[in-house]
């Protein structure tokens, strides 16, 4: 359910699905000092998710380096981060000194080779396999050998991205939900070769952001999107029968008690990101039931991506 960013140009066995679960105070949890080994975090991509993560990290006291080659996107991200911090103040979250420090801890860059001595990377580029593989290869060339790489991918297997580097033991997935500053849990994906030390650092970082780490095994779509994207696609397909989006979501919200129905959820994620994720699942699994339904494709083709554009399955204007 992660939000997308503009495209950025520029060895232990995996945990089984039976072992996957919430990390609590047990032997799997990191020691309190683990998060302290991370001082500077790079965020690749300044779209909705990248900007939200930069805010979370900076508010938690980390120095953040955001890489985004498009100047207009960077400017929108700067304004968005400042507006979000001001809103947090109005809602009583944090004090003015913390808010002032947040913006000062974020450095905006255009290229990966401008990154400093970063300790941890969170990649938030568009959900395109070739693009992400290229980015991970470039990060591998320019970052310290001990830096940990995390992808905020919605569906691409972590093993595939790790193969683009010389450090597969330091690659994993951090699937944040949108909006990142307001959600309380993160799907942490342990790749086939992710080392326990890298996993511990990632869990420590998530915990330092005030969120809960839920560790899962590596497969296309992991757990959440493997199920969620099917639900969204099937919900969108019912629109072809004459049922409207309000009715579809009302059934989930009022009959099942969901906070948001599948089509409102899709609008929040971004319909362009949903379509990209379904396509990745189709490619990676070969299963025909992962397909972009006509109602979703028509909205994306028309530039109606949901909340971020003012219109999707629902109208937000």
Secondary structure, DSSP 8 states (H G I E B T S, - for coil): ----------------TTT-EE--SSTTS--TTGGGG--EEEEE--SHHHHHHHHHHHHTT-EEEEE-S-HHHHHHHHHHHHHHHHHHHHTT-S-HHHHHHHHHTEEEES-GGG--S-SEEEE---S-HHHHHHHHHHHHHHS-TT-EEEE--SSS-HHHHHTTSS-GGGEEEEEE-SSTTT--EEEEEE-TT--HHHHHHHHHHHHHTT-EEEEEE-STTTTHHHHHHHHHHHHHHGGGGT--HHHHHHIIIIIS--SS-HHHHHHHH-HHHHHHHHHHHHHHH--TT----HHHHHHHHTT--BTTTTBSSSB--
